[in-house]
Amino acid sequence: MEEAKATFTKNVTEKLSTTPEAKISQSRYVNVGESFGAYIKKSGYITLTLAIIMIAIYIAYAFR
C-alpha cells in the first residue's frame, strides 16, 4: 500500500512539474482509518433504519 502511495505521488509530481508555472508542495497527508470508516458505516445503518421506520409510521398514519 505504501509503495502504491509513493508511486502515485511520484507520478503526479512528475506530470505537474512539466508545467513551468506550477508550484508543487505537499503540506500534509491525512489518512482516514478503519475505525472511522466502521463508525460511518454503523451510523449510516442506524440512520437508514430509523428513516425507514419513520416513513412507515407516517404512511400508516396518513392512510389510516
Secondary structure, DSSP 8 states (H G I E B T S, - for coil): -HHHHHHHHHHHHHHHHTSTT------------HHHHHHHHHHHHHHHHHHHHHHHHHHHHHT-
